[in-house]
């Protein structure tokens, strides 16, 4: 089976958006210029959802499209679905202003 492609716009992104449903066990490929990152889905990742490209520690910054989009509310493993169950949004929160890298 061919890898499922994912969108990654910045080499520092820790997540990418999959371009098709990715069942558990399938390889996901996220290119950014000449840099290709691949992970194996550890669970189903629905079309358009984010997949972790690397392990993120609890409280760690999650980056997408070259910008911080939130922090991990629990440890996230490479290949895992990243969504509201394990990602805390930080945008627009005055109490967190300036805390994301």
Beta strands, then each sheet from edge to edge (+ up, - down):
strand 1: 4-7
strand 2: 15-18
strand 3: 27-32
strand 4: 35-40
strand 5: 50-52
strand 6: 61-64
strand 7: 67-72
strand 8: 81-82
strand 9: 87-89
sheet 1: 4+ 3- 1- 2+ 5- 8+
sheet 2: 6+ 7- 9+
end
